[in-house]
Amino acid sequence: MKIIFIPDKSRLYEIRHQANALRMSSGVAGIVMLPLNTIAEFLQFRIHLFQPQEDSQNVAGAIDYPRRIMFINALGSINRQRFSIAHEFGHMLIHTEYQDEPSWVYDFRSPDPMRKKQPREQEADLFAAELLIPVELVKQQVMLFAGNLSSVANEFQVSMESLRYRLDFLNHEIVMQKEIFWIGFHQ
Ligand SMILES: [Zn+2]
């Protein structure tokens, strides 16, 4: 099983807030299948799908800040591309220190998916999940489809893996909150 990355509470809420605020300000707050192009337009970025060459086959995505272009690897599923785009939005919004770097920022595909990622990468993944699969919407959709997760994943246009991880994450978060409450209760 994949290890669940949960940052400390204030950072988690900040990332969640940034993702929700981005949905709100770009006018796509309640939309289940998130129109990523609308968000890109709002941020005044162009999304360019590139056909990987030998030297770029391990690049999942890259951000060209000066020209405001996001490059996304055209190979792989639509779900994967969507997650990469949302991940890059995360870097733009929660890792603003990147933007002063004159060079491009690359995201490499890990040859080993079980390898532990850098905290910054984990944060961008979390942002992507918060943006694509917001807490309230996923609760609503799981209810609506009576727990049929493949239908829910289709509605969000995310992979089953992303959806399962998201639900594990949210369950984990609830358990952690209960523990915190429990400790508080006994003090
Ligand atoms: Zn990244």
Residues whose N, C-alpha, C, O or C-beta is under 5 A from the ligand:
A	BS01	ZN	D107 E121 A124
